[in-house]
Amino acid sequence: MFVLYNIPEDRGIMESIILHADLNSFYASVECLYNPAIRDLPVAVCGSVENRHGIVLAKNQQAKKVGIKTGEAVWQARLKAANLVVVPPHYDRYLRFGNLAREIYCSYSQRVQPFGMDEAWIDISFPGRTIEQGYEIAQQIRKRIKFELGITVSIGVSFNKVFSKLGSDMKKPDAVTVISRENYKDLVWPLDVGELLYVGRATKKKLSNWNINTIGDLANADAVFIHDKLGKCGTILKDYATGNDYSPVENTEHETIIKSIGNSTTPPKDLCSLEDIRITSFVLAESVARRLREHGLKGKTVQIYMRDCDLEGFERQGQLSDYTNISTEIAHRAIKLVKANWYFQKPVRSFGIRVTDLASSKGPIQISIFKEENKRFKAMDLEYSIDSIRKRYGPYAIQRAALLNTRSCGDLSDSTEALMREVSFNTGEAR
């Protein structure tokens, strides 16, 4: 999802100075704080091997040096480092340290926008402040993170959000990089176009087919051509490449707007049939629908994410006839999307469902004389009753009969991390 922003009228009066802070090897760094003996060894934070979540979620610099990559299987990582230390994730620890880092950021500005648990933009713009002063502030933050938290951070300093994020990736760990109006063509334009925010694999492949391989190639490409090929998203990406990004840093005092709610799973066994998908869809849909109800929301668009055994994935979406937070309606739409787009040439390794296009569930309900609305109201009442039973007696107090004899989906977390606020299940993609 892209949003168009108007260029501020006072842009000539005050130059924006935006920092992007990226906590280095965040999960692994926090684990090393709790176990200093492993600090100098290659460390990988991995999901449960027993439950088939055995992939590398994060790694430290020592693991990175021997070629271990995020997303690869644990057994593959062990082949690269016989002394690899594998630790399970502790999200409570990461949340605590993420919040501590955010407190430091907020001591420099009220305009701090988190981007995941380990990244944040910080708007330190002030009349008369120069980018050189922005560099000094970034150095102060870097030193405080290291001294007060015991971990390191890389910070990009620039005149917009996109370039500041690129800057934080240029020097790691424990570094500050400035991308100014004077040097951005030298620093940014030679980079691979896939490094640009919201250029995913599919968009990168399209650009490569048109001989657009670097950010500079995109910046200098014909604007009409890019718009014709990629639409409004292409125009925005070209603006990003030329430094014309005026998106604001969200104020921390503003309530976060939930744009979508979803959940996904990597089950203990691959999903090999439509029946496996059907069962998994109902498990995920119940989780998503319950969260929608908890937040007083309903949605009209259902998205699915599927990844096969070769870790190749795709997303599809479809609209519902009405806004809903009923699990059955969400599951049926997801299953319909699977039937239309997946042919089971390969087993499914991961599967996710997300609901977008959200609205308040407290608004008026449109009644249609062509539908069995009475049955729908009964379904809504039933789901609220099930919520009450599970809240009082536990999540397994009442279940669908089809789910009683299967554990194929594993355990689905009810944490707030299942609230999806990004443009994609992955890192973002222009569509």
VEXKE-23479 format. One record per residue (C-alpha): residue in three letters; y, z, x. Coordinates in steps of 0.1 Angstrom, whole numbers, plus 5000, padded with zeros to 4 digits. Layout:
ALAYZX;...
! end
This chain:
MET500050005000;PHE503449905013;VAL506850025002;LEU510049835007;TYR513050045018;ASN516649945017;ILE518549955050;PRO520750265051;GLU524450195047;ASP525350455074;ARG522850315100;GLY525750215122;ILE527150565121;MET524050755131;GLU521150615151;SER517750735139;ILE515750935164;ILE512150975153;LEU509351155171;HIS505651095166;ALA503451385178;ASP499751325183;LEU497651625194;ASN495351505221;SER491551505214;PHE492451755187;TYR489051875174;ALA487451885209;SER490452055224;VAL490352335198;GLU486652375203;CYS487252425241;LEU489752705233;TYR486952895215;ASN484452815244;PRO486352775277;ALA483052735296;ILE482752375282;ARG486352275290;ASP485452065321;LEU482351905305;PRO482151605283;VAL482451745247;ALA481751565214;VAL482351715180;CYS479651565158;GLY478351585122;SER474951735114;VAL472151545131;GLU469651695106;ASN471551565076;ARG472151215092;HIS475851285098;GLY475051265136;ILE478051055147;VAL480851145171;LEU483851265151;ALA485951345182;LYS485651375219;ASN487551525248;GLN489051335278;GLN485951395300;ALA483751225273;LYS486150945269;LYS486050875307;VAL482250805305;GLY482750565276;ILE481850775246;LYS483450645215;THR484450795182;GLY482050675154;GLU478950615176;ALA475650785171;VAL474951115190;TRP471850965206;GLN474050675220;ALA476550925233;ARG473851125251;LEU472750815269;LYS476250795285;ALA476451155295;ALA473251365300;ASN475451685302;LEU477251605269;VAL478051915249;VAL477651855212;VAL479452105189;PRO479652105150;PRO483052065134;HIS484952375123;TYR487652245100;ASP489152595094;ARG490052615130;TYR491552265131;LEU493652345099;ARG494952665115;PHE496052495147;GLY497452195128;ASN499552435108;LEU500652625140;ALA501752295156;ARG503652205124;GLU505552535126;ILE506752435160;TYR507852095147;CYS509652255118;SER511752465142;TYR513352145153;SER513751965120;GLN513052015083;ARG512051645081;VAL508451665093;GLN505851435078;PRO502151505085;PHE499951205092;GLY496451355091;MET495651695105;ASP496651615141;GLU499651385138;ALA503251415124;TRP506551235124;ILE509651445132;ASP513151315123;ILE515551475147;SER518451235139;PHE521851395142;PRO525451255145;GLY526151185182;ARG522551255193;THR521251005218;ILE517750885224;GLU517951055258;GLN518551385241;GLY515551295218;TYR513451265249;GLU514551615261;ILE513651765226;ALA510251595228;GLN509651745262;GLN510452095248;ILE507952045220;ARG505351915244;LYS505752225266;ARG505752465237;ILE502552315222;LYS500852355256;PHE502052705263;GLU501852855228;LEU498652685215;GLY496852595247;ILE496352225237;THR498251915247;VAL500251665227;SER501551315233;ILE504951225218;GLY506550895211;VAL510350885208;SER511950585191;PHE514450465165;ASN511750415138;LYS508450555127;VAL506250255136;PHE507450235172;SER507350615177;LYS503650615167;LEU503050335192;GLY504850545218;SER502550845213;ASP499550625220;MET500850475253;LYS500450785276;LYS497751035271;PRO497251325274;ASP500351555276;ALA503151295279;VAL506351165263;THR507150795259;VAL510450645249;ILE510650315231;SER514350225227;ARG516249925214;GLU516649815250;ASN513049835261;TYR510849775230;LYS510349405238;ASP508949495272;LEU506749785260;VAL505749685224;TRP505549305223;PRO502749265249;LEU500449505229;ASP497549365209;VAL498649305174;GLY495849535162;GLU497849825176;LEU500549785150;LEU500450025121;TYR498549895091;VAL497049595109;GLY493349645102;ARG490349445114;ALA490549185086;THR494349125091;LYS493849105128;LYS491148845124;LYS493448635102;LEU496348665126;SER494048565155;ASN492948255137;TRP496648155137;ASN496948225174;ILE498948545168;ASN497348795192;THR500149025203;ILE502849215185;GLY505348985202;ASP503448685188;LEU503848825153;ALA507548915159;ASN508348555169;ALA506148385143;ASP507748185116;ALA508748415087;VAL507948165060;PHE504548095075;ILE503648465076;HIS504848525041;ASP502848225028;LYS499748345045;LEU499948725039;GLY502548765012;LYS504949065011;CYS502649265033;GLY502948995060;THR506749005058;ILE506649385062;LEU504349365092;LYS506649115108;ASP509549345102;TYR507549625119;ALA506949405149;THR510649335153;GLY511649695149;ASN513049665114;ASP511349975100;TYR513550195079;SER510950405061;PRO512150765060;VAL510351075073;GLU509451275043;ASN511051615040;THR508551905042;GLU510452075014;HIS509351794991;GLU506051834972;THR503351594985;ILE502651334959;ILE498951274955;LYS498450894954;SER494650894950;ILE491651124949;GLY488251034963;ASN485051144980;SER482450975002;THR479051065016;THR476750965044;PRO473351065028;PRO470351185048;LYS468650855040;ASP470050505036;LEU470650385001;CYS468250094996;SER468350024958;LEU470650014929;GLU469050324916;ASP470050504948;ILE473550384943;ARG473650484907;ILE472550844915;THR475050874943;SER477850724922;PHE477350994896;VAL477451274922;LEU480651134937;ALA482251054904;GLU481651414892;SER483451544923;VAL486351304919;ALA486751354882;ARG486751734886;ARG489451714912;LEU491551484890;ARG491251744862;GLU492152034886;HIS495351854895;GLY496151754859;LEU495751384867;LYS493951074854;GLY493650734870;LYS493150374860;THR491850204891;VAL488450274907;GLN487750184943;ILE484450184962;TYR483850184999;MET480450085014;ARG479250075050;ASP475849935060;CYS473450045087;ASP475349835112;LEU478550025104;GLU480149715088;GLY482049815057;PHE484249685029;GLU486249804999;ARG486549664964;GLN488449794933;GLY488649734896;GLN490749864867;LEU489550064837;SER490649984802;ASP492350334799;TYR493450614822;THR490550854827;ASN489351164844;ILE485851144829;SER483051114855;THR480850884835;GLU483550624831;ILE484350644868;ALA480750614878;HIS480050324855;ARG483050124869;ALA481950204904;ILE478350084897;LYS479749764881;LEU481749694913;VAL478649744934;LYS476549504913;ALA479249234916;ASN479749274954;TRP476649404971;TYR473349224974;PHE471349484995;GLN470649255024;LYS471149575045;PRO470749945036;VAL473850135027;ARG474750405053;SER477950545037;PHE479350525002;GLY482650634987;ILE484450634954;ARG488250684949;VAL490550674919;THR494050544922;ASP496950444899;LEU497350804889;ALA499250954860;SER499651294844;SER496751394821;LYS499251584800;GLY500951274787;PRO500251114753;ILE496950944747;GLN496850594734;ILE494450564705;SER492650234699;ILE491050144666;PHE488549924685;LYS486950204705;GLU484850504698;GLU487650744706;ASN485951044690;LYS482951004714;ARG485450984743;PHE487251304732;LYS483851474730;ALA483051354766;MET486351504778;ASP485551834761;LEU482151834776;GLU483451784811;TYR485952064808;SER483152294796;ILE480952194825;ASP483952284848;SER484152624833;ILE480352684837;ARG480252574873;LYS483352774882;ARG481753094868;TYR478053044878;GLY478252804907;PRO478052424913;TYR474352394906;ALA474352594873;ILE474452274853;GLN473551924865;ARG472551584852;ALA468851554848;ALA468751244870;LEU470051454899;LEU467651744897;ASN464951594919;THR467051434946;ARG469051554976;SER469751204988;CYS473451254988;GLY473451575009;ASP476151835004;LEU479551704992;SER482551915003;ASP484952034977;SER487752085003;THR491251944997;GLU490551695025;ALA488951484998;LEU492451414985;MET493051064998;ARG496750985006;GLU496250695030;VAL496250325021;SER492550295029;PHE489350485034;ASN489750385070;THR493050355090;GLY494850115066;GLU494749755059;ALA497149485047;ARG495749315017;
! end
